[in-house]
Amino acid sequence: MGSKQLNEILGVTTPILLAGMGGIAGPALAAAVSNAGAAGCVGGYKLKGDQLGDVLLETAALTSRSFGINFIPEVVGSAGLEQQIDLVVRISPPQVFITLFGMPDDDAISFLRKSGRRLVIQVGTVDDAEHAADFCDVVVLQGIEAGGHLLGQLSLAELFARCNDRGLRVPLVVSGGIADIATIRQYRSAGAAGVQLGTAFLVAEEAQTHPTFVDRVLAASASDTVITDRFTIGWPGRRHRVLAHPVAVGPRQPSTFIGRTTISGRHYVVPRYSAAVPTRATSGRIEEMVMYCGTSCERVTATEPAHKLVARLAAAFED
Ligand SMILES: Cc1cc2nc3c(=O)[nH]c(=O)nc-3n(C[C@H](O)[C@H](O)[C@H](O)COP(=O)(O)O)c2cc1C
């Protein structure tokens, strides 16, 4: 299935998806991407109740187009995810779709189906891609070049080639290490329906990324990133690709508090090795906090409004 079908499923005109990055992809970035014709997405992470309601309503007030809300089943559990989905269905317009990081369990599959919302699932293995294709609308394939938590062990090229061979019934979107037209064109001609980007949007003007984090991404090349399992507080048990600063790669230090942050109006302290990235609302020792970053940083060299990035990369989908 190609880009046209993907566009129809998501209600967009450009098959570029913003990764739903927790803390970074808020209403302003999601709406800017959707208003540019691509698929904006808000990072839902652990948000619930009023905090989740507020970001959904705020985004819907900024765009009448479709956008996604991203959740992480392994972080909130099946019961937590059910509450999040309930709220989405109750208060957001029907064009809001759901994106998941990783596979939901069988209970969750049943309430996700009942939600009536379009469902996008990001996976990192061929088995998960095949299983997800049985019940979701779009599968995002994540290669190990990706910034953030990693769902598999394969390079994107290998994962895509293997999944593409299976002839799955849903459009395949590629994600991990991509931030340029030439690479998108290659995947498109090999049969990918679309692309999902995280790191490239980290430096968009509308992103919530802390300025120090933005500067580090702009200065980094692929070899400045590393896969680690250090930043476990709040999200244990999954490897993640980050910028290789001293806390990520140096000797272990105590998990003492190194900063403060505010998320949707509530205040939190940030311990060393927290899984939460520094945002514009974070203060303290920013340079010690986790900075998820894909090998795509190699090609990310300037900040710009999200619509310009979308317009530049959309050329890869023009004939
Ligand atoms: C800062 C950052 C935060 C992320 N947070 C999430 C998240 O909350 N949920 C999610 O599904 N994926 C998250 N991801 C992973 C992306 O979905 C995607 O796999 C990755 O960004 C693709 O690689 P790229 O960064 O090279 O574009 C995050 C990635 C980054 C860089």
The ligand as a Tripos MOL2 file, in Angstrom:
@<TRIPOS>MOLECULE
LIG
   31    33     1     0     0
SMALL
NO_CHARGES

@<TRIPOS>ATOM
      1 C1         13.5610   13.2270   22.0030 C.3       1 LIG1
      2 C2         12.8120   12.0150   21.5480 C.ar      1 LIG1
      3 C3         11.7180   11.5940   22.3010 C.ar      1 LIG1
      4 C4         10.9650   10.4930   21.8830 C.ar      1 LIG1
      5 N1          9.8540   10.1480   22.6000 N.ar      1 LIG1
      6 C5          9.0020    9.2220   22.0640 C.ar      1 LIG1
      7 C6          7.7320    8.9970   22.6760 C.ar      1 LIG1
      8 O1          7.3800    9.6070   23.7060 O.2       1 LIG1
      9 N2          6.9020    8.1000   22.0820 N.ar      1 LIG1
     10 C7          7.2460    7.4210   20.9250 C.ar      1 LIG1
     11 O2          6.4370    6.6690   20.3800 O.2       1 LIG1
     12 N3          8.4720    7.5790   20.3720 N.ar      1 LIG1
     13 C8          9.3410    8.4790   20.8980 C.ar      1 LIG1
     14 N4         10.5620    8.6890   20.2900 N.ar      1 LIG1
     15 C9         11.0050    7.7750   19.1890 C.3       1 LIG1
     16 C10        10.3750    8.1470   17.8480 C.3       1 LIG1
     17 O3          9.0560    7.6450   17.8170 O.3       1 LIG1
     18 C11        11.1270    7.5900   16.6180 C.3       1 LIG1
     19 O4         11.2680    6.1960   16.7130 O.3       1 LIG1
     20 C12        12.4880    8.2200   16.4150 C.3       1 LIG1
     21 O5         12.4840    9.5860   16.7020 O.3       1 LIG1
     22 C13        12.9270    8.0130   14.9490 C.3       1 LIG1
     23 O6         14.2850    8.3070   14.7750 O.3       1 LIG1
     24 P1         14.8320    9.7960   14.4790 P.3       1 LIG1
     25 O7         14.8580   10.4640   15.8000 O.co2     1 LIG1
     26 O8         16.1950    9.5750   13.9160 O.co2     1 LIG1
     27 O9         13.8990   10.4710   13.5140 O.co2     1 LIG1
     28 C14        11.3560    9.7620   20.7170 C.ar      1 LIG1
     29 C15        12.4710   10.1880   19.9810 C.ar      1 LIG1
     30 C16        13.1920   11.2970   20.3760 C.ar      1 LIG1
     31 C17        14.3670   11.7330   19.5530 C.3       1 LIG1
@<TRIPOS>BOND
     1     1     2 1
     2     2     3 ar
     3     2    30 ar
     4     3     4 ar
     5     4     5 ar
     6     4    28 ar
     7     5     6 ar
     8     6     7 ar
     9     6    13 1
    10     7     8 2
    11     7     9 ar
    12     9    10 ar
    13    10    11 2
    14    10    12 ar
    15    12    13 ar
    16    13    14 ar
    17    14    15 1
    18    14    28 ar
    19    15    16 1
    20    16    17 1
    21    16    18 1
    22    18    19 1
    23    18    20 1
    24    20    21 1
    25    20    22 1
    26    22    23 1
    27    23    24 1
    28    24    25 2
    29    24    26 1
    30    24    27 1
    31    28    29 ar
    32    29    30 ar
    33    30    31 1
@<TRIPOS>SUBSTRUCTURE
     1 LIG1         1 GROUP 0 **** ****
